[in-house]
Amino acid sequence: MQRNRLPVVCANLIEKRSHKPLFNPYLVKKIGGVKVGFFGLIGEKVDLGPSRDSLLVEEPAAVATRTIAEMRKKGVDVVVLLGQLGKVENEELVSAVDGVNAVVVGRDTPMIPKGRMIKNTVACYGGDQGYYLCKTMLTLDARQQVTSRRG
């Protein structure tokens, strides 16, 4: 991560001692005049290995609700979840939590060549270990509101 200078986001991986996220919970990028917020979540069943003494995983749905609200207060127009929860858990989360415009479904996920709609969220699936790319198209109106989604 440091060597490649890649941003890492994860809103629900918490340091036990400080009670703060280990990484930035989200990242906001201005893309073509649109403020896009990216946030990451991992599943509660993840094996933390030797770090389990110093880290914990907060419940994803509660963290998602809180993180989406915080990003929206900062003027984010589009919310993208980078979900390392697995296919079923990601789909259940975006069905239960409002405000996610797109989800990149990760962790033990089949490769599904065409994204699909789950409630108001377009989901794309990159396959096992992220070997494949997925493309998602969102159309916004003049007020930066999402009017259509396509995976």
N, CA, C and O atoms as a GROMACS GRO file, in nm:
protein
  604
    1MET      N    1   0.083  -0.118   0.000
    1MET     CA    2   0.000   0.000   0.000
    1MET      C    3   0.088   0.125   0.000
    1MET      O    4   0.066   0.215  -0.081
    2GLN      N    5   0.185   0.131   0.089
    2GLN     CA    6   0.272   0.248   0.095
    2GLN      C    7   0.361   0.256  -0.028
    2GLN      O    8   0.383   0.365  -0.082
    3ARG      N    9   0.411   0.143  -0.073
    3ARG     CA   10   0.501   0.141  -0.188
    3ARG      C   11   0.430   0.189  -0.314
    3ARG      O   12   0.488   0.264  -0.393
    4ASN      N   13   0.307   0.149  -0.333
    4ASN     CA   14   0.232   0.186  -0.453
    4ASN      C   15   0.149   0.312  -0.437
    4ASN      O   16   0.092   0.362  -0.534
    5ARG      N   17   0.142   0.362  -0.316
    5ARG     CA   18   0.066   0.485  -0.286
    5ARG      C   19  -0.080   0.475  -0.331
    5ARG      O   20  -0.136   0.571  -0.385
    6LEU      N   21  -0.139   0.360  -0.309
    6LEU     CA   22  -0.279   0.341  -0.344
    6LEU      C   23  -0.367   0.376  -0.225
    6LEU      O   24  -0.335   0.341  -0.111
    7PRO      N   25  -0.477   0.445  -0.250
    7PRO     CA   26  -0.568   0.472  -0.139
    7PRO      C   27  -0.642   0.345  -0.098
    7PRO      O   28  -0.685   0.268  -0.183
    8VAL      N   29  -0.657   0.324   0.030
    8VAL     CA   30  -0.731   0.211   0.083
    8VAL      C   31  -0.842   0.268   0.171
    8VAL      O   32  -0.818   0.355   0.255
    9VAL      N   33  -0.964   0.218   0.150
    9VAL     CA   34  -1.076   0.262   0.233
    9VAL      C   35  -1.142   0.140   0.296
    9VAL      O   36  -1.162   0.038   0.230
   10CYS      N   37  -1.174   0.153   0.422
   10CYS     CA   38  -1.250   0.049   0.491
   10CYS      C   39  -1.312   0.114   0.614
   10CYS      O   40  -1.241   0.154   0.707
   11ALA      N   41  -1.443   0.126   0.615
   11ALA     CA   42  -1.512   0.198   0.720
   11ALA      C   43  -1.536   0.116   0.846
   11ALA      O   44  -1.562   0.172   0.952
   12ASN      N   45  -1.527  -0.017   0.836
   12ASN     CA   46  -1.564  -0.097   0.953
   12ASN      C   47  -1.454  -0.184   1.010
   12ASN      O   48  -1.482  -0.271   1.093
   13LEU      N   49  -1.329  -0.164   0.970
   13LEU     CA   50  -1.215  -0.232   1.033
   13LEU      C   51  -1.157  -0.135   1.134
   13LEU      O   52  -1.100  -0.032   1.097
   14ILE      N   53  -1.171  -0.168   1.263
   14ILE     CA   54  -1.146  -0.075   1.373
   14ILE      C   55  -1.030  -0.119   1.460
   14ILE      O   56  -1.016  -0.237   1.491
   15GLU      N   57  -0.947  -0.022   1.499
   15GLU     CA   58  -0.843  -0.049   1.599
   15GLU      C   59  -0.910  -0.054   1.736
   15GLU      O   60  -0.981   0.040   1.774
   16LYS      N   61  -0.889  -0.161   1.809
   16LYS     CA   62  -0.955  -0.177   1.940
   16LYS      C   63  -0.914  -0.068   2.038
   16LYS      O   64  -0.998  -0.016   2.112
   17ARG      N   65  -0.786  -0.034   2.040
   17ARG     CA   66  -0.737   0.061   2.139
   17ARG      C   67  -0.793   0.202   2.118
   17ARG      O   68  -0.838   0.266   2.213
   18SER      N   69  -0.790   0.250   1.994
   18SER     CA   70  -0.834   0.387   1.966
   18SER      C   71  -0.982   0.396   1.930
   18SER      O   72  -1.040   0.504   1.934
   19HIS      N   73  -1.045   0.282   1.897
   19HIS     CA   74  -1.185   0.277   1.852
   19HIS      C   75  -1.205   0.357   1.724
   19HIS      O   76  -1.315   0.408   1.699
   20LYS      N   77  -1.100   0.370   1.642
   20LYS     CA   78  -1.107   0.442   1.516
   20LYS      C   79  -1.077   0.346   1.400
   20LYS      O   80  -1.010   0.244   1.419
   21PRO      N   81  -1.128   0.380   1.280
   21PRO     CA   82  -1.098   0.294   1.165
   21PRO      C   83  -0.948   0.285   1.139
   21PRO      O   84  -0.875   0.383   1.154
   22LEU      N   85  -0.903   0.166   1.099
   22LEU     CA   86  -0.763   0.144   1.068
   22LEU      C   87  -0.722   0.223   0.944
   22LEU      O   88  -0.610   0.274   0.936
   23PHE      N   89  -0.813   0.234   0.846
   23PHE     CA   90  -0.790   0.308   0.722
   23PHE      C   91  -0.892   0.421   0.713
   23PHE      O   92  -0.984   0.428   0.795
   24ASN      N   93  -0.877   0.508   0.615
   24ASN     CA   94  -0.980   0.608   0.590
   24ASN      C   95  -1.111   0.535   0.562
   24ASN      O   96  -1.112   0.439   0.484
   25PRO      N   97  -1.221   0.578   0.623
   25PRO     CA   98  -1.347   0.509   0.598
   25PRO      C   99  -1.399   0.531   0.456
   25PRO      O  100  -1.468   0.445   0.401
   26TYR      N  101  -1.366   0.646   0.398
   26TYR     CA  102  -1.412   0.675   0.262
   26TYR      C  103  -1.319   0.774   0.194
   26TYR      O  104  -1.233   0.835   0.257
   27LEU      N  105  -1.339   0.788   0.065
   27LEU     CA  106  -1.260   0.879  -0.018
   27LEU      C  107  -1.358   0.950  -0.110
   27LEU      O  108  -1.445   0.887  -0.169
   28VAL      N  109  -1.344   1.081  -0.123
   28VAL     CA  110  -1.429   1.159  -0.213
   28VAL      C  111  -1.342   1.211  -0.327
   28VAL      O  112  -1.238   1.273  -0.304
   29LYS      N  113  -1.387   1.186  -0.449
   29LYS     CA  114  -1.318   1.232  -0.570
   29LYS      C  115  -1.415   1.311  -0.656
   29LYS      O  116  -1.531   1.272  -0.672
   30LYS      N  117  -1.368   1.420  -0.712
   30LYS     CA  118  -1.449   1.496  -0.807
   30LYS      C  119  -1.416   1.440  -0.946
   30LYS      O  120  -1.302   1.446  -0.991
   31ILE      N  121  -1.518   1.386  -1.011
   31ILE     CA  122  -1.502   1.323  -1.141
   31ILE      C  123  -1.600   1.390  -1.238
   31ILE      O  124  -1.721   1.373  -1.226
   32GLY      N  125  -1.546   1.464  -1.332
   32GLY     CA  126  -1.632   1.532  -1.430
   32GLY      C  127  -1.734   1.624  -1.367
   32GLY      O  128  -1.847   1.633  -1.414
   33GLY      N  129  -1.696   1.693  -1.261
   33GLY     CA  130  -1.788   1.785  -1.194
   33GLY      C  131  -1.882   1.720  -1.095
   33GLY      O  132  -1.967   1.787  -1.036
   34VAL      N  133  -1.869   1.590  -1.075
   34VAL     CA  134  -1.955   1.515  -0.983
   34VAL      C  135  -1.872   1.469  -0.864
   34VAL      O  136  -1.762   1.415  -0.882
   35LYS      N  137  -1.922   1.489  -0.743
   35LYS     CA  138  -1.853   1.440  -0.624
   35LYS      C  139  -1.895   1.295  -0.599
   35LYS      O  140  -2.011   1.265  -0.570
   36VAL      N  141  -1.796   1.206  -0.611
   36VAL     CA  142  -1.821   1.062  -0.594
   36VAL      C  143  -1.753   1.018  -0.465
   36VAL      O  144  -1.634   1.041  -0.445
   37GLY      N  145  -1.829   0.953  -0.379
   37GLY     CA  146  -1.776   0.901  -0.254
   37GLY      C  147  -1.761   0.750  -0.263
   37GLY      O  148  -1.856   0.680  -0.299
   38PHE      N  149  -1.643   0.701  -0.230
   38PHE     CA  150  -1.614   0.558  -0.230
   38PHE      C  151  -1.592   0.515  -0.086
   38PHE      O  152  -1.514   0.578  -0.014
   39PHE      N  153  -1.658   0.409  -0.042
   39PHE     CA  154  -1.630   0.355   0.090
   39PHE      C  155  -1.624   0.203   0.083
   39PHE      O  156  -1.686   0.141  -0.003
   40GLY      N  157  -1.547   0.146   0.175
   40GLY     CA  158  -1.528   0.002   0.175
   40GLY      C  159  -1.580  -0.061   0.303
   40GLY      O  160  -1.579   0.001   0.409
   41LEU      N  161  -1.624  -0.184   0.290
   41LEU     CA  162  -1.668  -0.264   0.404
   41LEU      C  163  -1.614  -0.405   0.389
   41LEU      O  164  -1.605  -0.457   0.277
   42ILE      N  165  -1.580  -0.468   0.501
   42ILE     CA  166  -1.544  -0.609   0.501
   42ILE      C  167  -1.645  -0.685   0.586
   42ILE      O  168  -1.714  -0.627   0.669
   43GLY      N  169  -1.652  -0.814   0.563
   43GLY     CA  170  -1.748  -0.898   0.635
   43GLY      C  171  -1.705  -0.926   0.778
   43GLY      O  172  -1.586  -0.929   0.810
   44GLU      N  173  -1.803  -0.946   0.862
   44GLU     CA  174  -1.777  -0.973   1.004
   44GLU      C  175  -1.707  -1.107   1.027
   44GLU      O  176  -1.646  -1.128   1.132
   45LYS      N  177  -1.715  -1.197   0.930
   45LYS     CA  178  -1.656  -1.330   0.946
   45LYS      C  179  -1.513  -1.338   0.894
   45LYS      O  180  -1.456  -1.447   0.890
   46VAL      N  181  -1.455  -1.226   0.854
   46VAL     CA  182  -1.320  -1.227   0.798
   46VAL      C  183  -1.220  -1.275   0.904
   46VAL      O  184  -1.233  -1.245   1.022
   47ASP      N  185  -1.122  -1.350   0.859
   47ASP     CA  186  -1.018  -1.400   0.949
   47ASP      C  187  -0.911  -1.292   0.964
   47ASP      O  188  -0.837  -1.265   0.869
   48LEU      N  189  -0.901  -1.231   1.080
   48LEU     CA  190  -0.804  -1.126   1.106
   48LEU      C  191  -0.667  -1.180   1.143
   48LEU      O  192  -0.572  -1.104   1.162
   49GLY      N  193  -0.656  -1.313   1.155
   49GLY     CA  194  -0.528  -1.375   1.188
   49GLY      C  195  -0.471  -1.321   1.318
   49GLY      O  196  -0.544  -1.302   1.415
   50PRO      N  197  -0.339  -1.296   1.320
   50PRO     CA  198  -0.276  -1.248   1.444
   50PRO      C  199  -0.322  -1.108   1.484
   50PRO      O  200  -0.296  -1.065   1.597
   51SER      N  201  -0.389  -1.036   1.395
   51SER     CA  202  -0.436  -0.900   1.426
   51SER      C  203  -0.567  -0.900   1.505
   51SER      O  204  -0.614  -0.793   1.547
   52ARG      N  205  -0.627  -1.018   1.525
   52ARG     CA  206  -0.757  -1.022   1.594
   52ARG      C  207  -0.751  -0.969   1.736
   52ARG      O  208  -0.854  -0.934   1.793
   53ASP      N  209  -0.630  -0.962   1.796
   53ASP     CA  210  -0.617  -0.906   1.930
   53ASP      C  211  -0.623  -0.754   1.930
   53ASP      O  212  -0.656  -0.693   2.032
   54SER      N  213  -0.592  -0.692   1.816
   54SER     CA  214  -0.587  -0.547   1.812
   54SER      C  215  -0.690  -0.484   1.719
   54SER      O  216  -0.706  -0.362   1.718
   55LEU      N  217  -0.760  -0.566   1.640
   55LEU     CA  218  -0.859  -0.514   1.546
   55LEU      C  219  -0.994  -0.580   1.566
   55LEU      O  220  -1.002  -0.691   1.619
   56LEU      N  221  -1.099  -0.511   1.524
   56LEU     CA  222  -1.233  -0.569   1.524
   56LEU      C  223  -1.308  -0.519   1.402
   56LEU      O  224  -1.274  -0.416   1.344
   57VAL      N  225  -1.410  -0.594   1.365
   57VAL     CA  226  -1.492  -0.558   1.250
   57VAL      C  227  -1.630  -0.520   1.302
   57VAL      O  228  -1.700  -0.600   1.363
   58GLU      N  229  -1.669  -0.395   1.275
   58GLU     CA  230  -1.802  -0.348   1.315
   58GLU      C  231  -1.906  -0.401   1.216
   58GLU      O  232  -1.875  -0.434   1.102
   59GLU      N  233  -2.029  -0.408   1.263
   59GLU     CA  234  -2.140  -0.458   1.183
   59GLU      C  235  -2.157  -0.369   1.059
   59GLU      O  236  -2.174  -0.248   1.072
   60PRO      N  237  -2.152  -0.427   0.938
   60PRO     CA  238  -2.149  -0.348   0.815
   60PRO      C  239  -2.270  -0.256   0.791
   60PRO      O  240  -2.250  -0.142   0.749
   61ALA      N  241  -2.391  -0.301   0.816
   61ALA     CA  242  -2.509  -0.218   0.784
   61ALA      C  243  -2.511  -0.089   0.865
   61ALA      O  244  -2.540   0.017   0.810
   62ALA      N  245  -2.482  -0.097   0.993
   62ALA     CA  246  -2.481   0.023   1.077
   62ALA      C  247  -2.372   0.120   1.034
   62ALA      O  248  -2.394   0.241   1.030
   63VAL      N  249  -2.256   0.066   1.001
   63VAL     CA  250  -2.145   0.150   0.955
   63VAL      C  251  -2.178   0.212   0.820
   63VAL      O  252  -2.148   0.329   0.797
   64ALA      N  253  -2.241   0.136   0.732
   64ALA     CA  254  -2.279   0.189   0.600
   64ALA      C  255  -2.375   0.306   0.615
   64ALA      O  256  -2.358   0.410   0.550
   65THR      N  257  -2.476   0.291   0.698
   65THR     CA  258  -2.574   0.398   0.719
   65THR      C  259  -2.505   0.525   0.769
   65THR      O  260  -2.532   0.634   0.719
   66ARG      N  261  -2.418   0.510   0.865
   66ARG     CA  262  -2.346   0.624   0.923
   66ARG      C  263  -2.252   0.688   0.820
   66ARG      O  264  -2.245   0.810   0.810
   67THR      N  265  -2.180   0.606   0.746
   67THR     CA  266  -2.082   0.657   0.649
   67THR      C  267  -2.151   0.728   0.532
   67THR      O  268  -2.105   0.834   0.489
   68ILE      N  269  -2.260   0.672   0.482
   68ILE     CA  270  -2.334   0.735   0.373
   68ILE      C  271  -2.385   0.871   0.417
   68ILE      O  272  -2.374   0.969   0.342
   69ALA      N  273  -2.441   0.880   0.538
   69ALA     CA  274  -2.491   1.008   0.589
   69ALA      C  275  -2.378   1.111   0.598
   69ALA      O  276  -2.398   1.228   0.563
   70GLU      N  277  -2.263   1.069   0.646
   70GLU     CA  278  -2.148   1.160   0.658
   70GLU      C  279  -2.101   1.209   0.521
   70GLU      O  280  -2.071   1.327   0.504
   71MET      N  281  -2.095   1.120   0.424
   71MET     CA  282  -2.053   1.160   0.290
   71MET      C  283  -2.155   1.254   0.226
   71MET      O  284  -2.117   1.352   0.161
   72ARG      N  285  -2.283   1.227   0.244
   72ARG     CA  286  -2.388   1.313   0.186
   72ARG      C  287  -2.381   1.453   0.248
   72ARG      O  288  -2.403   1.552   0.178
   73LYS      N  289  -2.351   1.462   0.378
   73LYS     CA  290  -2.335   1.594   0.442
   73LYS      C  291  -2.221   1.672   0.380
   73LYS      O  292  -2.221   1.795   0.381
   74LYS      N  293  -2.122   1.601   0.326
   74LYS     CA  294  -2.007   1.666   0.262
   74LYS      C  295  -2.033   1.694   0.114
   74LYS      O  296  -1.942   1.733   0.041
   75GLY      N  297  -2.156   1.674   0.071
   75GLY     CA  298  -2.193   1.709  -0.066
   75GLY      C  299  -2.170   1.603  -0.170
   75GLY      O  300  -2.168   1.635  -0.289
   76VAL      N  301  -2.152   1.479  -0.130
   76VAL     CA  302  -2.131   1.371  -0.227
   76VAL      C  303  -2.259   1.349  -0.306
   76VAL      O  304  -2.368   1.339  -0.250
   77ASP      N  305  -2.244   1.341  -0.439
   77ASP     CA  306  -2.357   1.319  -0.529
   77ASP      C  307  -2.383   1.171  -0.554
   77ASP      O  308  -2.498   1.129  -0.562
   78VAL      N  309  -2.276   1.092  -0.566
   78VAL     CA  310  -2.285   0.950  -0.599
   78VAL      C  311  -2.206   0.871  -0.495
   78VAL      O  312  -2.094   0.908  -0.460
   79VAL      N  313  -2.266   0.763  -0.444
   79VAL     CA  314  -2.202   0.678  -0.344
   79VAL      C  315  -2.174   0.541  -0.404
   79VAL      O  316  -2.263   0.475  -0.458
   80VAL      N  317  -2.047   0.499  -0.394
   80VAL     CA  318  -2.004   0.368  -0.444
   80VAL      C  319  -1.950   0.287  -0.326
   80VAL      O  320  -1.861   0.332  -0.253
   81LEU      N  321  -2.005   0.169  -0.308
   81LEU     CA  322  -1.958   0.076  -0.204
   81LEU      C  323  -1.864  -0.025  -0.267
   81LEU      O  324  -1.897  -0.090  -0.366
   82LEU      N  325  -1.746  -0.038  -0.208
   82LEU     CA  326  -1.652  -0.143  -0.244
   82LEU      C  327  -1.670  -0.251  -0.138
   82LEU      O  328  -1.607  -0.247  -0.032
   83GLY      N  329  -1.756  -0.346  -0.166
   83GLY     CA  330  -1.801  -0.442  -0.065
   83GLY      C  331  -1.727  -0.574  -0.068
   83GLY      O  332  -1.741  -0.652  -0.162
   84GLN      N  333  -1.650  -0.599   0.034
   84GLN     CA  334  -1.580  -0.728   0.050
   84GLN      C  335  -1.660  -0.814   0.148
   84GLN      O  336  -1.606  -0.865   0.246
   85LEU      N  337  -1.789  -0.831   0.119
   85LEU     CA  338  -1.878  -0.904   0.208
   85LEU      C  339  -1.921  -1.039   0.150
   85LEU      O  340  -1.972  -1.124   0.223
   86GLY      N  341  -1.900  -1.059   0.022
   86GLY     CA  342  -1.953  -1.176  -0.046
   86GLY      C  343  -2.080  -1.138  -0.121
   86GLY      O  344  -2.142  -1.036  -0.091
   87LYS      N  345  -2.120  -1.220  -0.217
   87LYS     CA  346  -2.234  -1.188  -0.303
   87LYS      C  347  -2.362  -1.168  -0.224
   87LYS      O  348  -2.426  -1.062  -0.235
   88VAL      N  349  -2.401  -1.265  -0.146
   88VAL     CA  350  -2.529  -1.257  -0.074
   88VAL      C  351  -2.529  -1.142   0.026
   88VAL      O  352  -2.626  -1.066   0.032
   89GLU      N  353  -2.422  -1.127   0.103
   89GLU     CA  354  -2.417  -1.022   0.206
   89GLU      C  355  -2.418  -0.882   0.145
   89GLU      O  356  -2.483  -0.793   0.198
   90ASN      N  357  -2.345  -0.862   0.033
   90ASN     CA  358  -2.348  -0.732  -0.034
   90ASN      C  359  -2.489  -0.701  -0.084
   90ASN      O  360  -2.538  -0.589  -0.066
   91GLU      N  361  -2.553  -0.799  -0.145
   91GLU     CA  362  -2.688  -0.778  -0.198
   91GLU      C  363  -2.787  -0.749  -0.086
   91GLU      O  364  -2.874  -0.663  -0.101
   92GLU      N  365  -2.776  -0.820   0.026
   92GLU     CA  366  -2.865  -0.793   0.140
   92GLU      C  367  -2.841  -0.654   0.197
   92GLU      O  368  -2.936  -0.584   0.234
   93LEU      N  369  -2.715  -0.613   0.204
   93LEU     CA  370  -2.683  -0.482   0.260
   93LEU      C  371  -2.744  -0.370   0.176
   93LEU      O  372  -2.808  -0.280   0.230
   94VAL      N  373  -2.725  -0.373   0.042
   94VAL     CA  374  -2.779  -0.264  -0.040
   94VAL      C  375  -2.931  -0.270  -0.050
   94VAL      O  376  -2.994  -0.170  -0.085
   95SER      N  377  -2.991  -0.385  -0.019
   95SER     CA  378  -3.137  -0.393  -0.011
   95SER      C  379  -3.188  -0.328   0.116
   95SER      O  380  -3.297  -0.270   0.118
   96ALA      N  381  -3.110  -0.337   0.223
   96ALA     CA  382  -3.153  -0.287   0.354
   96ALA      C  383  -3.112  -0.143   0.382
   96ALA      O  384  -3.178  -0.075   0.460
   97VAL      N  385  -3.004  -0.097   0.320
   97VAL     CA  386  -2.949   0.036   0.349
   97VAL      C  387  -2.968   0.125   0.226
   97VAL      O  388  -2.921   0.091   0.117
   98ASP      N  389  -3.035   0.237   0.244
   98ASP     CA  390  -3.056   0.330   0.134
   98ASP      C  391  -2.934   0.418   0.111
   98ASP      O  392  -2.856   0.444   0.203
   99GLY      N  393  -2.918   0.462  -0.014
   99GLY     CA  394  -2.816   0.562  -0.043
   99GLY      C  395  -2.696   0.514  -0.120
   99GLY      O  396  -2.612   0.596  -0.158
  100VAL      N  397  -2.684   0.385  -0.146
  100VAL     CA  398  -2.573   0.334  -0.226
  100VAL      C  399  -2.619   0.332  -0.372
  100VAL      O  400  -2.717   0.267  -0.405
  101ASN      N  401  -2.548   0.405  -0.458
  101ASN     CA  402  -2.584   0.409  -0.600
  101ASN      C  403  -2.525   0.291  -0.677
  101ASN      O  404  -2.588   0.240  -0.770
  102ALA      N  405  -2.404   0.248  -0.639
  102ALA     CA  406  -2.339   0.136  -0.707
  102ALA      C  407  -2.258   0.058  -0.605
  102ALA      O  408  -2.202   0.115  -0.512
  103VAL      N  409  -2.252  -0.073  -0.626
  103VAL     CA  410  -2.170  -0.158  -0.540
  103VAL      C  411  -2.084  -0.247  -0.629
  103VAL      O  412  -2.131  -0.308  -0.724
  104VAL      N  413  -1.955  -0.251  -0.596
  104VAL     CA  414  -1.862  -0.345  -0.657
  104VAL      C  415  -1.856  -0.462  -0.561
  104VAL      O  416  -1.801  -0.450  -0.451
  105VAL      N  417  -1.911  -0.575  -0.603
  105VAL     CA  418  -1.927  -0.691  -0.516
  105VAL      C  419  -1.799  -0.774  -0.518
  105VAL      O  420  -1.754  -0.820  -0.623
  106GLY      N  421  -1.741  -0.792  -0.399
  106GLY     CA  422  -1.619  -0.869  -0.388
  106GLY      C  423  -1.625  -0.975  -0.280
  106GLY      O  424  -1.720  -0.978  -0.202
  107ARG      N  425  -1.526  -1.060  -0.276
  107ARG     CA  426  -1.502  -1.172  -0.186
  107ARG      C  427  -1.588  -1.292  -0.221
  107ARG      O  428  -1.710  -1.292  -0.204
  108ASP      N  429  -1.522  -1.393  -0.271
  108ASP     CA  430  -1.588  -1.519  -0.307
  108ASP      C  431  -1.713  -1.495  -0.391
  108ASP      O  432  -1.821  -1.544  -0.360
  109THR      N  433  -1.696  -1.419  -0.497
  109THR     CA  434  -1.808  -1.379  -0.582
  109THR      C  435  -1.795  -1.441  -0.720
  109THR      O  436  -1.686  -1.441  -0.778
  110PRO      N  437  -1.902  -1.494  -0.772
  110PRO     CA  438  -1.894  -1.547  -0.909
  110PRO      C  439  -1.879  -1.433  -1.009
  110PRO      O  440  -1.917  -1.319  -0.981
  111MET      N  441  -1.823  -1.464  -1.124
  111MET     CA  442  -1.814  -1.366  -1.231
  111MET      C  443  -1.949  -1.362  -1.300
  111MET      O  444  -1.993  -1.460  -1.361
  112ILE      N  445  -2.015  -1.249  -1.290
  112ILE     CA  446  -2.144  -1.230  -1.357
  112ILE      C  447  -2.120  -1.119  -1.459
  112ILE      O  448  -2.096  -1.004  -1.421
  113PRO      N  449  -2.125  -1.151  -1.589
  113PRO     CA  450  -2.082  -1.056  -1.691
  113PRO      C  451  -2.164  -0.928  -1.700
  113PRO      O  452  -2.113  -0.826  -1.744
  114LYS      N  453  -2.288  -0.932  -1.659
  114LYS     CA  454  -2.372  -0.813  -1.667
  114LYS      C  455  -2.418  -0.776  -1.526
  114LYS      O  456  -2.470  -0.860  -1.453
  115GLY      N  457  -2.398  -0.650  -1.490
  115GLY     CA  458  -2.444  -0.604  -1.360
  115GLY      C  459  -2.596  -0.614  -1.350
  115GLY      O  460  -2.666  -0.633  -1.449
  116ARG      N  461  -2.644  -0.602  -1.227
  116ARG     CA  462  -2.789  -0.610  -1.210
  116ARG      C  463  -2.836  -0.511  -1.106
  116ARG      O  464  -2.757  -0.465  -1.023
  117MET      N  465  -2.962  -0.478  -1.111
  117MET     CA  466  -3.022  -0.385  -1.017
  117MET      C  467  -3.067  -0.459  -0.892
  117MET      O  468  -3.128  -0.566  -0.899
  118ILE      N  469  -3.035  -0.401  -0.777
  118ILE     CA  470  -3.082  -0.450  -0.649
  118ILE      C  471  -3.145  -0.328  -0.581
  118ILE      O  472  -3.074  -0.240  -0.533
  119LYS      N  473  -3.276  -0.325  -0.578
  119LYS     CA  474  -3.349  -0.209  -0.529
  119LYS      C  475  -3.306  -0.089  -0.612
  119LYS      O  476  -3.331  -0.088  -0.733
  120ASN      N  477  -3.242   0.012  -0.554
  120ASN     CA  478  -3.198   0.131  -0.628
  120ASN      C  479  -3.047   0.132  -0.653
  120ASN      O  480  -2.990   0.237  -0.682
  121THR      N  481  -2.984   0.019  -0.641
  121THR     CA  482  -2.838   0.009  -0.654
  121THR      C  483  -2.802  -0.082  -0.769
  121THR      O  484  -2.858  -0.190  -0.784
  122VAL      N  485  -2.707  -0.038  -0.851
  122VAL     CA  486  -2.656  -0.126  -0.956
  122VAL      C  487  -2.536  -0.199  -0.898
  122VAL      O  488  -2.446  -0.138  -0.840
  123ALA      N  489  -2.535  -0.330  -0.916
  123ALA     CA  490  -2.427  -0.414  -0.863
  123ALA      C  491  -2.347  -0.470  -0.978
  123ALA      O  492  -2.403  -0.514  -1.078
  124CYS      N  493  -2.215  -0.470  -0.963
  124CYS     CA  494  -2.130  -0.536  -1.061
  124CYS      C  495  -2.041  -0.635  -0.987
  124CYS      O  496  -2.004  -0.614  -0.871
  125TYR      N  497  -2.007  -0.742  -1.057
  125TYR     CA  498  -1.942  -0.857  -0.997
  125TYR      C  499  -1.811  -0.885  -1.070
  125TYR      O  500  -1.812  -0.913  -1.190
  126GLY      N  501  -1.700  -0.877  -1.000
  126GLY     CA  502  -1.569  -0.895  -1.062
  126GLY      C  503  -1.515  -1.036  -1.059
  126GLY      O  504  -1.404  -1.060  -1.105
  127GLY      N  505  -1.590  -1.128  -1.006
  127GLY     CA  506  -1.546  -1.266  -1.002
  127GLY      C  507  -1.454  -1.295  -0.885
  127GLY      O  508  -1.412  -1.204  -0.812
  128ASP      N  509  -1.422  -1.422  -0.867
  128ASP     CA  510  -1.338  -1.467  -0.758
  128ASP      C  511  -1.202  -1.398  -0.764
  128ASP      O  512  -1.137  -1.397  -0.869
  129GLN      N  513  -1.158  -1.341  -0.656
  129GLN     CA  514  -1.030  -1.272  -0.640
  129GLN      C  515  -1.015  -1.153  -0.733
  129GLN      O  516  -0.903  -1.110  -0.759
  130GLY      N  517  -1.125  -1.098  -0.784
  130GLY     CA  518  -1.120  -0.978  -0.866
  130GLY      C  519  -1.048  -0.994  -0.998
  130GLY      O  520  -0.985  -0.899  -1.045
  131TYR      N  521  -1.054  -1.112  -1.060
  131TYR     CA  522  -0.985  -1.136  -1.186
  131TYR      C  523  -1.048  -1.063  -1.303
  131TYR      O  524  -0.983  -1.048  -1.407
  132TYR      N  525  -1.170  -1.018  -1.291
  132TYR     CA  526  -1.240  -0.955  -1.402
  132TYR      C  527  -1.277  -0.812  -1.366
  132TYR      O  528  -1.288  -0.776  -1.249
  133LEU      N  529  -1.297  -0.732  -1.469
  133LEU     CA  530  -1.341  -0.595  -1.451
  133LEU      C  531  -1.491  -0.589  -1.470
  133LEU      O  532  -1.549  -0.669  -1.543
  134CYS      N  533  -1.552  -0.493  -1.405
  134CYS     CA  534  -1.693  -0.470  -1.430
  134CYS      C  535  -1.709  -0.321  -1.459
  134CYS      O  536  -1.634  -0.238  -1.409
  135LYS      N  537  -1.807  -0.289  -1.539
  135LYS     CA  538  -1.831  -0.151  -1.579
  135LYS      C  539  -1.972  -0.114  -1.538
  135LYS      O  540  -2.068  -0.188  -1.561
  136THR      N  541  -1.984   0.002  -1.477
  136THR     CA  542  -2.114   0.052  -1.433
  136THR      C  543  -2.134   0.192  -1.489
  136THR      O  544  -2.044   0.275  -1.480
  137MET      N  545  -2.251   0.219  -1.545
  137MET     CA  546  -2.283   0.350  -1.599
  137MET      C  547  -2.397   0.411  -1.518
  137MET      O  548  -2.503   0.351  -1.502
  138LEU      N  549  -2.373   0.531  -1.467
  138LEU     CA  550  -2.476   0.606  -1.398
  138LEU      C  551  -2.503   0.733  -1.478
  138LEU      O  552  -2.409   0.799  -1.521
  139THR      N  553  -2.628   0.767  -1.497
  139THR     CA  554  -2.665   0.891  -1.565
  139THR      C  555  -2.722   0.986  -1.460
  139THR      O  556  -2.807   0.948  -1.380
  140LEU      N  557  -2.673   1.110  -1.462
  140LEU     CA  558  -2.717   1.210  -1.366
  140LEU      C  559  -2.789   1.324  -1.438
  140LEU      O  560  -2.760   1.353  -1.554
  141ASP      N  561  -2.882   1.387  -1.368
  141ASP     CA  562  -2.951   1.502  -1.425
  141ASP      C  563  -2.875   1.630  -1.389
  141ASP      O  564  -2.765   1.623  -1.333
  142ALA      N  565  -2.930   1.745  -1.420
  142ALA     CA  566  -2.863   1.873  -1.398
  142ALA      C  567  -2.838   1.900  -1.249
  142ALA      O  568  -2.749   1.978  -1.215
  143ARG      N  569  -2.916   1.838  -1.162
  143ARG     CA  570  -2.898   1.858  -1.016
  143ARG      C  571  -2.807   1.752  -0.955
  143ARG      O  572  -2.798   1.741  -0.833
  144GLN      N  573  -2.739   1.676  -1.039
  144GLN     CA  574  -2.647   1.570  -0.998
  144GLN      C  575  -2.718   1.454  -0.928
  144GLN      O  576  -2.658   1.386  -0.844
  145GLN      N  577  -2.843   1.432  -0.961
  145GLN     CA  578  -2.918   1.319  -0.908
  145GLN      C  579  -2.913   1.204  -1.009
  145GLN      O  580  -2.927   1.226  -1.129
  146VAL      N  581  -2.892   1.083  -0.960
  146VAL     CA  582  -2.886   0.967  -1.047
  146VAL      C  583  -3.024   0.941  -1.106
  146VAL      O  584  -3.122   0.926  -1.033
  147THR      N  585  -3.031   0.936  -1.241
  147THR     CA  586  -3.158   0.911  -1.308
  147THR      C  587  -3.166   0.772  -1.370
  147THR      O  588  -3.276   0.718  -1.388
  148SER      N  589  -3.051   0.713  -1.403
  148SER     CA  590  -3.052   0.575  -1.453
  148SER      C  591  -2.921   0.508  -1.419
  148SER      O  592  -2.818   0.573  -1.401
  149ARG      N  593  -2.929   0.375  -1.412
  149ARG     CA  594  -2.812   0.292  -1.375
  149ARG      C  595  -2.807   0.175  -1.469
  149ARG      O  596  -2.910   0.119  -1.508
  150ARG      N  597  -2.684   0.137  -1.505
  150ARG     CA  598  -2.669   0.021  -1.592
  150ARG      C  599  -2.536  -0.046  -1.559
  150ARG      O  600  -2.433   0.021  -1.547
  151GLY      N  601  -2.539  -0.176  -1.545
  151GLY     CA  602  -2.418  -0.250  -1.514
  151GLY      C  603  -2.367  -0.327  -1.632
  151GLY      O  604  -2.265  -0.395  -1.622
   0.00000   0.00000   0.00000
